Amino acid sequence: MTYKLAQQLKDAGFPFKETQDHGQDYDSVILDDGMSYLVPTLPELIKACLKQHCVFKLHCWEHGFVIGFQKEEKRDDMEICLTPEEAVANLWLVLNKK
């Protein structure tokens, strides 16, 4: 997951878990507030999206991953992402847009 996407998730209220490794571990990132957080796993991201009562399908294409989703009357296909984690993280951002 990119730093920019992790920061967008944090700014939108995604429930990151704090860590004490201060960015030394591959699975952690230091965000703008100076704290070190564990990067969410794919299962954590999926669980967070399912809390929004959303139905979605993750499609794997030659050039990346795309999510199609439906929440109430809203249906959409999202942009191509390099990893499934990025695709689901972007879906969480769309579902939690204020």
C-alpha angles and dihedrals in degrees: 000000000000122000090241093055092046090051091049090052092049092047090050092052104260108167102246120184115234120232133191098220092093096222096310093117121075089231095058137072135192110227132198093279089064094244124124116235135185112249107243117253124232092256091051091050092048092049090051091052092047089056085066090061091242128153114213143164124209112214123196114213132177091263101038146297129316128189124210113194144177127201115173105311095340117102126173146152116227131217124277114274129192096232135028088239091059092047094051092042090054089049090053089052091052092048092049098044109137 
